[in-house]
Amino acid sequence: MIGNDTTPADPQDACVPQVVAMQAAATPDAMAVCAGEVITYGDLNSQANQLAHHLRRLGAGPETLVALCLERAPALVVGALGVLKSGAAYMPLDPAYPSERLAFMLKDSQAPILVTRHALTGRLPAGRWQLVDLDVDAERIARYPVDPPETDLKLGNLAYVIYTSGSTGRPKGVEIIHDSLLNLVSWHRRTFAVTPSDRATLHASPAFDASVWELWPYLTTGASVHLPSQAICADAEALRDWLLAEKITITFLPTTIAERIMALTWPTHTPLRVLLTGGETLHRCPSPGLPFVVVNNYGPTEFTVVASSGIVSAGANANGRPSIGRPISNTEIYILDEHLNEVPAGLPGELHIGGKGLARGYLNHKELTAEKFIPNPFSSKPGDRLYKTGDLASYLPDGQIQFMGRTDDQIKIRGYRVEPNEIVTALDRHQTVQASWVVAREDTPGEMRLVAYVVPTPGSQPTYVGLRDFLRAALPDYMVPAVFVLLELLPLTANGKVDRDMLPVPNASNILRDDPYLSARTVVEKRVADILAKLLGLDQVGVHDNFFLLGGHSLLATQVITRLRDAFGIDLSLRSLFEAPTVAELSAEVERLLLAQVDAMSDEEAQHRLKTLTPR
């Protein structure tokens, strides 16, 4: 076991909304939130207080849960702070989620109040909750006092609930109390020396627990939080330029985008001093000379965002993978065998976590809470518990922790925790699907993607678009498989379980596509097809295959553009791929740019360049 339990609350016995109020009183004119419009600390505090009064009138208070369905915008920050100031706990819902998923979480949580914007009400189901429409109710809310309402808020009260994917095929809500949130805030402020002059970011989805980490350590310090647009979030180069332009000093980015940011060229001197990352296995170490520190972090939703953290040096470990560091303050990590005995350094075991950051449990699921949050066998303190993460890990020689994968089927995609069984449950409801299985594959190093294996019902012909759109109606985009592989039967082991080792690698002959396969006809089409195939983890891509229908997404699209630039020496925009997503269309755009270059060349240069356009 390694750990640290020396960090006091900061400030003593004050909850996060009270600390934010202190900052607002000290620096009311300082910038708090920026997303085109600027909200000062004084305005943030006043608006949140007025919303808190309104919520109190509706019955909000300690141990009350308020659902917050708002986009990643300043209103989200005001809404979350207003809920906390009312004494209640907030439950963030991503408006981009399918209506079916939003309806389930609202019903399962039994939240009595729902806060949203008018433009989003059409996506939300009818229910028994009291609806607060920040647009329709704006005048009423503005009439409330700007002073905070009186609440009997304590450190042991609930602060927030975030839903995470469930192994039963249903999401489950994780309950975090104020004492746990304050521990995260205090550790972060001290460890990364946060000051009022820092400029941080809110990059994560509202429903991803990283958003908790991106807000409260900074708003309790007097720093400013800046919100990039969705388009900027999806483009590594655009995000780098935005970070520089906004003079961001500290940011959290999910692992996939962080690895791409690290690989870009940076100016020698940059305001960015710390890049925090986490959510998936980090495959890349920073190159020597990168002008900021990279910190890898690990933590399940059941442990207030971060359980362990460590600086990633330019040199990799012996196995080539960065570690997940050491436990943060007031945190204990044990790596145990199946009998709950500690394993020696270097050997794998299941990672168990205890300490201040531990969740209260799962909302309205006492049996599951008892199963996953077990009595701590290493503590004599009554009620002390450990969370069984299901993650495999080992100790490195220097005492840091190496993440080694999962003990069960649970996976992470784009920083989100995903239970494949939840996807299978949804997919099997489609009328053309007799049976299915979903796995995460990393056929291209560093590119994890979901692959669905589908056995069609007799006489049916499932289509890619049909299955994709069916799942999109029930699941978030990150849970929709990149490709669907058709099988006659699922391969089984001797004991009747699906034999994962026998599931075929997706290729041109077995993946579901809506257009017949046609091979490349020119040298340009062949090179473009080869680039797409390699990035998508396929052995070949046809002329009329659509990059996005084969599993491509906006983060992967930036790599396509980079490789096309390197291959052809042309300046191709990211928009080009969205407007011309097939090999044929994209190749035509490449040829157009090449011909434009030829017009400006000498005869000798032009003839050499034209050879690349010659049909095979």
ZAMARGU-4260 file (C-alpha; in steps of 0.2 Angstrom, whole numbers, plus 5000, padded with zeros to 4 digits):
<rodrens>
0) 5000/5000/5000 | 5006/5018/4996 | 4997/5033/5002 | 4997/5050/5010 | 4984/5056/5023
5) 4991/5073/5028 | 4981/5086/5019 | 4969/5096/5029 | 4953/5104/5022 | 4956/5121/5014
10) 4948/5131/5021 | 4943/5121/5037 | 4925/5115/5037 | 4920/5127/5022 | 4911/5119/5007
15) 4915/5123/4989 | 4901/5136/4986 | 4906/5145/5002 | 4924/5146/4996 | 4919/5152/4979
20) 4909/5166/4988 | 4924/5171/4998 | 4934/5173/4981 | 4919/5183/4974 | 4919/5195/4989
25) 4938/5197/4988 | 4939/5200/4969 | 4921/5204/4962 | 4928/5212/4946 | 4940/5198/4941
30) 4936/5186/4927 | 4928/5170/4932 | 4922/5162/4916 | 4925/5166/4898 | 4917/5159/4883
35) 4916/5174/4871 | 4906/5182/4885 | 4915/5186/4901 | 4907/5183/4918 | 4915/5191/4933
40) 4916/5183/4950 | 4904/5196/4957 | 4891/5192/4943 | 4894/5173/4944 | 4891/5174/4963
45) 4876/5185/4962 | 4867/5175/4948 | 4871/5158/4957 | 4863/5165/4973 | 4847/5171/4964
50) 4846/5154/4956 | 4849/5146/4973 | 4834/5156/4981 | 4823/5150/4967 | 4828/5132/4970
55) 4826/5133/4988 | 4808/5139/4985 | 4805/5123/4975 | 4811/5113/4989 | 4830/5111/4986
60) 4841/5109/5001 | 4854/5097/5008 | 4852/5079/5001 | 4841/5085/4987 | 4846/5080/4970
65) 4844/5093/4956 | 4846/5087/4938 | 4856/5100/4927 | 4854/5097/4908 | 4864/5111/4901
70) 4877/5113/4887 | 4895/5116/4890 | 4893/5135/4892 | 4893/5149/4906 | 4875/5144/4911
75) 4882/5127/4916 | 4894/5135/4928 | 4881/5147/4935 | 4868/5132/4936 | 4880/5120/4945
80) 4886/5134/4958 | 4868/5139/4961 | 4863/5121/4965 | 4877/5119/4977 | 4873/5136/4985
85) 4855/5130/4988 | 4863/5116/4998 | 4857/5103/4985 | 4868/5091/4975 | 4869/5093/4956
90) 4867/5079/4943 | 4874/5085/4926 | 4866/5078/4910 | 4874/5080/4893 | 4860/5087/4881
95) 4869/5078/4867 | 4864/5061/4875 | 4849/5052/4867 | 4832/5056/4874 | 4830/5038/4880
100) 4846/5039/4890 | 4841/5056/4898 | 4824/5049/4902 | 4832/5034/4911 | 4843/5044/4921
105) 4830/5056/4927 | 4818/5042/4931 | 4832/5031/4940 | 4838/5046/4950 | 4821/5052/4955
110) 4828/5070/4955 | 4813/5082/4960 | 4820/5097/4951 | 4827/5099/4933 | 4836/5114/4927
115) 4838/5117/4908 | 4837/5130/4894 | 4822/5132/4883 | 4830/5126/4868 | 4833/5109/4876
120) 4816/5106/4883 | 4811/5097/4867 | 4824/5083/4870 | 4818/5080/4888 | 4804/5069/4893
125) 4789/5074/4904 | 4790/5069/4922 | 4785/5073/4940 | 4800/5084/4942 | 4798/5103/4944
130) 4806/5111/4928 | 4817/5127/4929 | 4819/5134/4912 | 4833/5147/4914 | 4826/5157/4899
135) 4807/5157/4903 | 4810/5159/4921 | 4824/5172/4919 | 4814/5187/4925 | 4807/5178/4940
140) 4825/5172/4945 | 4832/5189/4943 | 4820/5196/4956 | 4828/5186/4970 | 4841/5193/4982
145) 4859/5192/4977 | 4864/5187/4994 | 4866/5168/4997 | 4851/5159/5005 | 4853/5151/5022
150) 4857/5132/5021 | 4863/5120/5034 | 4876/5113/5022 | 4889/5101/5029 | 4904/5092/5023
155) 4895/5075/5024 | 4881/5081/5012 | 4880/5076/4994 | 4888/5087/4982 | 4885/5079/4965
160) 4880/5063/4956 | 4887/5058/4940 | 4880/5043/4930 | 4893/5030/4923 | 4890/5015/4912
165) 4883/5000/4921 | 4888/4981/4919 | 4870/4976/4920 | 4866/4986/4904 | 4860/5001/4914
170) 4869/5017/4919 | 4871/5020/4938 | 4873/5036/4948 | 4889/5039/4958 | 4886/5049/4974
175) 4900/5061/4980 | 4900/5071/4996 | 4907/5089/4999 | 4921/5082/5010 | 4927/5072/4995
180) 4926/5086/4983 | 4935/5098/4994 | 4949/5085/4996 | 4951/5085/4977 | 4951/5104/4977
185) 4963/5106/4991 | 4976/5093/4983 | 4974/5101/4966 | 4977/5119/4972 | 4992/5115/4982
190) 5000/5102/4970 | 4999/5113/4954 | 5002/5129/4964 | 4986/5137/4957 | 4984/5156/4959
195) 4972/5169/4954 | 4982/5173/4938 | 4980/5155/4931 | 4969/5153/4916 | 4961/5135/4915
200) 4949/5126/4903 | 4933/5117/4904 | 4935/5105/4889 | 4925/5089/4896 | 4907/5085/4893
205) 4896/5091/4908 | 4892/5072/4911 | 4910/5067/4912 | 4917/5069/4930 | 4933/5078/4923
210) 4921/5093/4922 | 4921/5093/4941 | 4940/5094/4942 | 4940/5108/4928 | 4929/5120/4938
215) 4930/5120/4957 | 4949/5120/4960 | 4950/5136/4950 | 4934/5145/4955 | 4939/5142/4973
220) 4956/5151/4970 | 4950/5166/4960 | 4957/5159/4943 | 4948/5160/4927 | 4940/5146/4917
225) 4939/5147/4898 | 4928/5136/4887 | 4933/5132/4869 | 4920/5129/4856 | 4916/5111/4851
230) 4924/5113/4834 | 4941/5118/4843 | 4940/5104/4855 | 4939/5091/4841 | 4954/5098/4831
235) 4972/5096/4840 | 4980/5110/4830 | 4965/5122/4832 | 4965/5118/4851 | 4984/5121/4852
240) 4982/5138/4844 | 4967/5142/4855 | 4977/5138/4871 | 4991/5149/4865 | 4979/5163/4860
245) 4969/5162/4876 | 4985/5161/4886 | 4980/5146/4895 | 4991/5141/4909 | 4984/5124/4915
250) 4972/5112/4906 | 4965/5095/4907 | 4963/5085/4890 | 4957/5067/4888 | 4971/5055/4884
255) 4968/5054/4865 | 4968/5072/4862 | 4982/5075/4874 | 4993/5063/4865 | 4990/5073/4849
260) 4993/5090/4857 | 5010/5083/4864 | 5015/5078/4847 | 5013/5095/4839 | 5026/5109/4837
265) 5025/5121/4851 | 5034/5138/4853 | 5049/5138/4865 | 5040/5149/4877 | 5021/5147/4880
270) 5009/5152/4894 | 5004/5134/4896 | 5014/5126/4911 | 5004/5110/4915 | 4994/5098/4904
275) 4984/5086/4914 | 4977/5070/4906 | 4968/5054/4910 | 4953/5043/4906 | 4962/5030/4895
280) 4979/5022/4894 | 4993/5035/4890 | 5004/5028/4876 | 5015/5043/4873 | 5028/5051/4883
285) 5032/5069/4880 | 5046/5073/4869 | 5062/5082/4876 | 5060/5101/4876 | 5041/5101/4877
290) 5038/5118/4885 | 5025/5112/4898 | 5024/5098/4911 | 5013/5083/4907 | 5004/5074/4921
295) 4995/5058/4920 | 4980/5054/4931 | 4970/5040/4936 | 4953/5038/4945 | 4936/5030/4943
300) 4920/5040/4945 | 4918/5031/4961 | 4933/5041/4968 | 4930/5060/4965 | 4939/5060/4948
305) 4957/5058/4953 | 4965/5044/4964 | 4983/5044/4958 | 4994/5057/4948 | 5011/5058/4942
310) 5022/5069/4931 | 5027/5060/4914 | 5045/5062/4910 | 5052/5062/4893 | 5059/5045/4895
315) 5047/5030/4896 | 5047/5016/4908 | 5055/4999/4904 | 5039/4993/4897 | 5037/5009/4887
320) 5021/5015/4895 | 5019/5030/4907 | 5014/5026/4925 | 4998/5033/4933 | 5009/5040/4947
325) 5006/5039/4966 | 4990/5041/4977 | 4985/5059/4979 | 4982/5066/4997 | 4971/5057/5009
330) 4971/5042/4997 | 4976/5024/5000 | 4979/5012/4985 | 4981/4993/4988 | 4985/4981/4974
335) 4977/4964/4980 | 4975/4946/4974 | 4958/4937/4974 | 4960/4934/4993 | 4963/4952/4997
340) 4981/4950/5000 | 4994/4963/4994 | 5004/4957/4979 | 5023/4960/4978 | 5030/4973/4967
345) 5030/4969/4949 | 5015/4957/4950 | 4998/4961/4944 | 4983/4962/4955 | 4966/4971/4957
350) 4968/4990/4961 | 4957/4995/4977 | 4955/5013/4983 | 4951/5020/5000 | 4952/5037/5008
355) 4943/5054/5008 | 4938/5054/4990 | 4928/5038/4991 | 4910/5039/4984 | 4896/5037/4996
360) 4890/5023/4984 | 4878/5021/4970 | 4862/5031/4970 | 4847/5020/4974 | 4857/5004/4972
365) 4862/4997/4990 | 4866/4979/4984 | 4878/4985/4971 | 4886/4997/4983 | 4889/4983/4995
370) 4896/4973/4982 | 4909/4986/4975 | 4912/4996/4991 | 4919/4983/5003 | 4925/4984/5021
375) 4944/4989/5022 | 4953/4974/5029 | 4968/4985/5033 | 4959/4997/5044 | 4953/4997/5061
380) 4942/5012/5059 | 4923/5007/5059 | 4915/5009/5042 | 4931/5011/5033 | 4929/5005/5015
385) 4938/5001/4999 | 4932/5002/4981 | 4935/4987/4970 | 4940/4995/4954 | 4941/4980/4943
390) 4957/4987/4936 | 4973/4977/4935 | 4989/4986/4941 | 5006/4983/4948 | 5019/4992/4958
395) 5035/4998/4948 | 5052/4997/4957 | 5051/5016/4961 | 5034/5014/4970 | 5024/5021/4956
400) 5009/5012/4949 | 5007/5004/4932 | 4990/5002/4925 | 4988/4985/4916 | 4970/4984/4910
405) 4953/4977/4916 | 4949/4962/4926 | 4932/4961/4917 | 4924/4967/4901 | 4924/4986/4905
410) 4933/4997/4893 | 4937/5016/4891 | 4933/5025/4875 | 4938/5043/4872 | 4940/5045/4891
415) 4922/5038/4895 | 4920/5022/4904 | 4909/5009/4894 | 4901/4993/4898 | 4900/4983/4882
420) 4885/4974/4889 | 4875/4990/4889 | 4878/4992/4870 | 4874/4973/4867 | 4858/4976/4876
425) 4853/4990/4865 | 4859/4982/4849 | 4850/4965/4852 | 4834/4975/4852 | 4835/4979/4833
430) 4824/4968/4823 | 4838/4962/4811 | 4850/4957/4825 | 4849/4939/4832 | 4864/4940/4843
435) 4879/4952/4845 | 4895/4955/4855 | 4905/4971/4857 | 4923/4973/4861 | 4936/4987/4860
440) 4950/4984/4848 | 4967/4992/4846 | 4972/4986/4829 | 4981/5002/4826 | 4992/5007/4841
445) 4985/5020/4851 | 4968/5020/4842 | 4955/5011/4853 | 4938/5008/4844 | 4922/4999/4847
450) 4918/4984/4836 | 4901/4976/4836 | 4900/4958/4830 | 4882/4954/4823 | 4873/4938/4819
455) 4858/4943/4808 | 4841/4936/4811 | 4836/4923/4797 | 4831/4931/4781 | 4836/4949/4787
460) 4849/4961/4779 | 4855/4973/4792 | 4863/4989/4786 | 4877/5000/4793 | 4866/5016/4793
465) 4851/5007/4801 | 4861/4999/4815 | 4871/5015/4818 | 4856/5026/4819 | 4846/5014/4830
470) 4860/5014/4843 | 4862/5033/4842 | 4844/5035/4847 | 4848/5025/4863 | 4866/5028/4867
475) 4879/5042/4867 | 4890/5044/4852 | 4905/5037/4861 | 4896/5021/4864 | 4891/5018/4846
480) 4903/5005/4838 | 4915/5011/4824 | 4911/4996/4813 | 4899/4981/4813 | 4906/4964/4808
485) 4894/4951/4801 | 4895/4933/4808 | 4885/4917/4805 | 4887/4913/4823 | 4897/4920/4838
490) 4912/4909/4842 | 4910/4900/4859 | 4922/4892/4872 | 4919/4875/4879 | 4909/4882/4893
495) 4898/4892/4882 | 4905/4909/4884 | 4910/4920/4869 | 4928/4916/4863 | 4935/4933/4861
500) 4951/4926/4853 | 4941/4919/4839 | 4932/4935/4834 | 4939/4940/4817 | 4949/4956/4814
505) 4938/4968/4804 | 4942/4969/4786 | 4935/4973/4769 | 4927/4957/4767 | 4918/4955/4784
510) 4913/4973/4789 | 4895/4979/4786 | 4895/4992/4772 | 4880/4999/4763 | 4889/5002/4746
515) 4898/4988/4736 | 4917/4988/4737 | 4926/4996/4723 | 4945/4996/4723 | 4956/5012/4719
520) 4958/5017/4701 | 4972/5029/4701 | 4988/5031/4711 | 4981/5045/4721 | 4965/5035/4726
525) 4977/5021/4731 | 4987/5032/4742 | 4972/5040/4750 | 4964/5023/4752 | 4979/5016/4760
530) 4980/5031/4773 | 4962/5029/4778 | 4964/5010/4779 | 4979/5011/4791 | 4971/5024/4802
535) 4954/5014/4803 | 4963/4998/4806 | 4956/4990/4790 | 4966/4980/4777 | 4958/4990/4763
540) 4945/5004/4760 | 4935/5005/4744 | 4933/5020/4732 | 4915/5024/4738 | 4918/5020/4756
545) 4914/5034/4768 | 4927/5038/4781 | 4915/5042/4795 | 4904/5027/4791 | 4919/5016/4793
550) 4921/5022/4811 | 4931/5038/4808 | 4928/5053/4820 | 4934/5071/4821 | 4949/5067/4832
555) 4955/5054/4819 | 4951/5066/4805 | 4965/5077/4810 | 4977/5063/4808 | 4970/5060/4790
560) 4973/5078/4785 | 4991/5078/4793 | 4996/5062/4783 | 4988/5068/4767 | 4998/5084/4769
565) 5014/5074/4771 | 5010/5062/4757 | 5006/5075/4744 | 5013/5091/4750 | 4997/5100/4749
570) 4988/5111/4762 | 4971/5102/4764 | 4959/5109/4777 | 4949/5098/4790 | 4933/5104/4782
575) 4938/5095/4766 | 4936/5078/4774 | 4919/5082/4781 | 4913/5089/4764 | 4922/5075/4754
580) 4922/5059/4765 | 4924/5046/4752 | 4940/5040/4744 | 4934/5046/4727 | 4929/5063/4733
585) 4944/5066/4744 | 4956/5060/4730 | 4947/5072/4718 | 4951/5087/4730 | 4969/5081/4732
590) 4971/5081/4713 | 4963/5098/4711 | 4976/5105/4724 | 4990/5096/4715 | 4985/5103/4698
595) 4985/5120/4705 | 5002/5118/4711 | 5008/5111/4694 | 5002/5127/4686 | 5015/5137/4696
600) 5029/5125/4693 | 5042/5123/4679 | 5040/5111/4666 | 5052/5098/4674 | 5044/5100/4691
605) 5027/5099/4683 | 5030/5082/4674 | 5037/5074/4690 | 5022/5079/4700 | 5010/5074/4686
610) 5016/5056/4687 | 5007/5054/4704 | 4991/5057/4694 | 4993/5043/4681 | 4981/5029/4682
615) 4988/5012/4686
</rodrens>
